[in-house]
Amino acid sequence: MLDIKHATLGDILTVNLTGQLNTLGCGQLGEVLDGWLATGGSNTLIDFAGVTYINSSGLRLLWRHHSLVSSKDGLVVFSSVHYTIFQVFDISGLAHLFQFANTFDEALGRFQPPSADAPAAPA
């Protein structure tokens, strides 16, 4: 069973998942993600704090969403991914495709443009 809560923060879809991201959960999550893309949205933050399991169906759905978002110059960031779940991404060879953040707030910060007051990166 997968519980999905979602909201929009500006131009970002935030999704909070609890439970197992398996074949059954993928149908539900796919509807949310595809609906977001259909409205013209792209930026997506998915909070994995409550995810206890992910299988190949979940990986495939997330890879597909990432590909579609990337084609729209959007960004997908995952937050609060437990180590055992991250290992599934890593072993499958997909970890390098995604951005991972330790917390929801850190993930949200990835979508913010640099502040005008921020020091320039060294050349």
Buried (B, 14 or more C-beta within 10 A) or exposed (E): EBEBEBEEEEEBBBBBBBBBBBEEBBEBBBEBBEEBBEEEBBBBBBBBEBBBBBBEBBBBBBBEBBEBBEEEEBBBBBBBBEEEBBEBBEEBEBBEBBEBBEEBEEBBEBBEEEEEEEEEEEE
